[in-house]
């Protein structure tokens, strides 16, 4: 699944490329077979398209596995140039020499003169002296002492190049000038920069944007946190809200504002204004953000946006009613009421299901709360009063039930609770009287009578 942090980085790359008159390049780094499936690639492409990075508007996708020959050739060049050497040490060998607390390789095979062979990894010969300075648009100039960088593996024992080398070679072949990625990759950067230098090519401009963390300030984890962009899409977050929020993870537009048009973000975003501190992915704030975006939609756009949840799609489960039970006109009538009450589009279903089901889905806890002593008498009176109504409209329904409640010493809030549960199955939802108006006299009375029978 496409991580929200990856989506944030993709948007930043996308905007920066447009600002510079450059090209956004999408590369699928698929050399790890266990983490590579065609459907996951398709998920990335569709998720990018959802947040506004449309297919055909960028270069790629390229697949790293297609360039294995170039990776191997680069590894051979480094070996032949004396910048890499073969090593037959196992992890156990290293620990036996240095102890389990030692971190990194101890350089045992540096001067043994081993040639290629089965099980022999190829290691880069890190300079013993000097420093590697990473010029970073977000973090300044992090400096790494070369003597503290181990002789790292660039090709495994089976000859296959590792990610560090493959990534560098691909960036070179594709003419990458800027690399904007998450902070977690910063420790790899001096190693990659050493590879760029050893291969005789000027490294790209780096920008390591802040890591995205949860409420406990832990890095967002696929195993622990809700991180998949597709999951938010399928729950009913709007693409505009999501990409606006993602861009706030480490950056902010001018002025005291957060919700701004995308055109403003595209114009104002600057890499050198990105805050290097960890960025808190606040799902509650995102939810509130999304609610604001939903309420700002024209009603006809809101109706259209709800359709996947009202009809079901490949990724969204079908609603509890049958297709023929859905009434577009009834939904259009209550849509403005629902629009002000939901924060994600998936919440539309429990708000309107009472309109399209033969019988309401009764929440038993709500039933127990509402159907207390006196509920049967109130329902009896409401049925009689509603049957006598000449005009079945929200205003008349409210006045009628208000009078029924007053006769029993009840304020409207108390009087409408049994009616709401009998008709909708829940204690909360859309405004009751507008809902009864759309549901209609016959269906309303049928449900009130059914509830009264259940109370016997």
Helices and strands as residue ranges (DSSP letters): H 4-19, E 25-28, G 33-35, H 38-50, E 59-63, G 64-67, H 68-80, E 84-87, H 91-98, E 121-124, E 131-136, E 140-145, G 146-148, E 153-155, H 163-173, E 178-182, G 183-185, H 186-198, E 205-209, E 212-213, H 229-235, H 239-247, H 262-268, G 271-273, E 279-280, H 283-296, H 299-311, G 323-325, H 328-339, G 345-347, H 348-356, H 364-370, H 375-387, H 394-407, H 412-424, H 432-439, H 441-454
